[in-house]
């Protein structure tokens, strides 16, 4: 009799484990979907900067976030994720990747000229409006990686990307190598590892990437 009950006990145990896993995943999803809060005062004070990019996907030109903004959002993500996460240093919105610069702008525009163009577009003087908290997950046989980023409504970002494209000679190979729409105004805030550049370039789709609203207070 004991042997005949054993398969039933195993099935019950497996069902219980599956139920717990389902509840855990649903809880994590529901937690990510709750609104995030950002004080409106923290949406100002962005600064354009040049980074020592070491790989093709690394940002060369960035819009550095106010420290209080990036740390505040990271703390909210960390409190909900219930797992170890890394924060990029510095926390910034990539404006131009090294590969983009090398393929299209090297020899035509200097990094300093690009900084001037970004400031002229209003990236330092305007307050960026957060659209949503976005989330991506990538799984391979070796590991599962996760990324949280804030997607912004930032007309100045698009204006800058379009403007520098217009500075390239019309019809030139350099212009063909540059796509202004290849990057979205995304602030990377947390990831399951420190290899943030592996996620770049980010071309966000709000319909699939956004998981929670961000509210100002």
C-alpha positions in Angstrom: 0.0 0.0 0.0 2.9 2.4 0.9 4.4 1.8 -2.5 1.2 2.4 -4.4 0.8 5.8 -2.6 4.3 6.9 -3.4 3.6 8.1 -7.0 0.6 10.1 -5.8 2.7 11.8 -3.1 5.3 12.7 -5.8 2.6 14.2 -8.0 1.2 16.2 -5.2 4.7 17.5 -4.3 5.4 18.5 -7.9 2.0 20.2 -8.1 2.7 22.1 -5.0 6.1 23.2 -6.3 4.6 24.3 -9.6 2.0 26.3 -7.7 4.6 28.0 -5.6 6.6 28.9 -8.7 3.5 30.3 -10.4 2.7 32.4 -7.4 6.3 33.7 -7.2 6.4 34.7 -10.8 3.0 36.4 -10.6 4.1 38.2 -7.5 7.2 39.5 -9.2 5.2 40.5 -12.2 2.6 42.3 -10.1 5.4 44.1 -8.1 7.0 45.3 -11.3 3.7 46.7 -12.5 3.1 48.9 -9.5 3.7 52.7 -10.3 7.1 54.1 -9.6 7.4 57.6 -8.1 9.9 60.3 -9.0 10.0 63.8 -7.5 9.6 66.4 -10.3 12.6 68.4 -9.0 14.9 65.4 -9.8 14.0 65.5 -13.5 16.2 68.6 -14.0 20.0 69.0 -13.9 21.0 66.6 -16.7 24.5 67.1 -18.1 26.0 66.0 -21.4 29.3 64.2 -21.2 31.9 62.2 -23.2 32.7 58.7 -22.0 35.9 56.7 -22.6 34.1 54.1 -24.7 36.0 50.8 -24.9 33.8 48.7 -27.1 31.6 49.3 -30.2 28.4 49.2 -28.2 29.6 51.4 -25.4 28.2 55.0 -25.2 30.6 57.7 -26.4 28.3 60.6 -25.7 25.8 60.4 -22.8 23.3 62.5 -20.9 24.2 62.0 -17.3 21.2 61.7 -14.9 20.9 63.7 -11.7 22.3 61.4 -9.0 19.2 61.5 -6.8 17.1 60.4 -9.8 19.0 57.3 -10.7 19.6 56.2 -7.1 16.0 56.8 -6.1 14.6 54.7 -9.0 17.3 52.0 -8.5 16.2 51.7 -4.8 12.6 51.2 -5.8 13.5 48.5 -8.4 15.8 46.7 -5.8 13.1 46.7 -3.2 10.7 45.0 -5.6 12.9 42.6 -7.4 14.0 40.7 -4.3 17.3 39.8 -5.9 20.8 41.1 -6.4 21.0 43.9 -9.0 23.8 46.2 -10.3 23.5 49.9 -11.0 25.4 51.5 -13.9 28.1 54.1 -13.0 27.5 56.7 -14.2 23.7 56.3 -14.8 23.1 58.0 -18.1 21.1 58.0 -21.3 23.3 57.0 -24.2 23.2 59.7 -26.9 25.7 58.2 -29.4 27.5 54.9 -29.3 31.2 54.4 -30.2 30.3 52.3 -33.2 28.1 55.0 -34.5 30.8 57.6 -34.1 33.5 55.5 -35.7 31.4 54.5 -38.7 29.8 57.8 -39.4 31.3 60.8 -37.6 35.0 60.1 -37.1 36.9 62.6 -39.2 33.8 64.7 -39.8 32.7 65.8 -36.3 34.7 65.9 -33.1 33.2 64.6 -29.8 33.3 68.2 -28.5 31.2 69.4 -31.5 28.7 66.7 -30.7 28.5 67.9 -27.1 27.8 71.4 -28.4 25.1 70.0 -30.7 23.5 68.1 -27.8 23.4 71.3 -25.6 22.0 73.3 -28.5 19.2 70.8 -28.9 18.2 71.5 -25.3 19.2 68.3 -23.6 20.7 70.0 -20.6 18.1 72.8 -20.3 14.9 70.9 -20.5 13.3 68.5 -18.0 12.8 65.0 -19.4 9.5 63.4 -18.8 9.5 59.7 -17.8 7.1 57.6 -19.9 7.4 54.3 -18.1 9.6 51.7 -16.3 10.6 49.2 -18.9 11.9 45.6 -18.4 13.8 43.1 -20.6 14.8 39.6 -20.0 17.2 37.5 -22.1 17.8 33.8 -21.5 20.4 31.4 -22.9 21.6 28.0 -21.9 24.2 29.6 -19.7 22.3 32.3 -17.9 19.3 34.6 -17.7 19.9 38.3 -17.8 17.5 41.1 -16.8 17.5 44.8 -17.4 15.3 47.7 -16.0 15.3 51.0 -17.8 13.3 54.2 -17.8 11.9 55.2 -21.1 11.5 59.0 -21.6 9.4 61.3 -23.7 12.2 63.5 -24.8 11.7 65.6 -28.0 15.2 67.1 -27.5 16.7 63.6 -27.8 15.2 63.0 -31.2 16.0 66.5 -32.3 19.7 66.0 -31.4 19.9 62.6 -33.2 18.3 64.1 -36.3 20.4 67.2 -36.2 23.8 65.4 -36.2 22.6 63.2 -39.0 21.9 66.3 -41.0 25.5 67.5 -40.5 26.8 64.6 -42.5 27.1 65.1 -46.2 23.9 64.1 -48.1 24.4 60.8 -50.0 27.7 60.0 -48.4 28.5 56.5 -47.1 28.9 58.1 -43.6 25.3 59.2 -43.6 24.1 55.8 -44.7 25.9 54.3 -41.7 23.9 56.3 -39.2 20.3 55.8 -38.2 18.9 58.5 -35.9 16.1 56.1 -34.8 18.5 53.4 -33.7 18.5 54.6 -30.1 15.6 55.5 -27.8 15.9 57.9 -24.8 16.4 55.2 -22.2 18.1 55.5 -18.8 19.5 52.1 -17.7 18.9 51.8 -14.0 19.4 48.2 -12.9 20.5 44.9 -14.3 21.3 41.4 -13.1 25.0 41.8 -14.0 27.4 44.7 -14.8 27.5 44.2 -18.5 25.1 47.0 -19.4 26.7 47.7 -22.8 25.6 44.2 -24.0 22.0 45.6 -24.0 22.9 48.5 -26.3 21.6 49.8 -28.6 18.1 50.0 -27.1 15.3 50.7 -29.5 12.4 50.6 -27.2 8.8 49.5 -28.0 6.5 50.8 -25.3 3.9 48.2 -26.2 6.2 45.4 -25.2 8.9 47.0 -23.0 6.8 49.1 -20.6 5.8 47.3 -17.4 4.8 50.1 -15.0 3.9 53.8 -15.0 6.1 56.5 -13.4 4.4 59.2 -11.4 5.8 62.6 -10.4 5.2 64.0 -7.0 
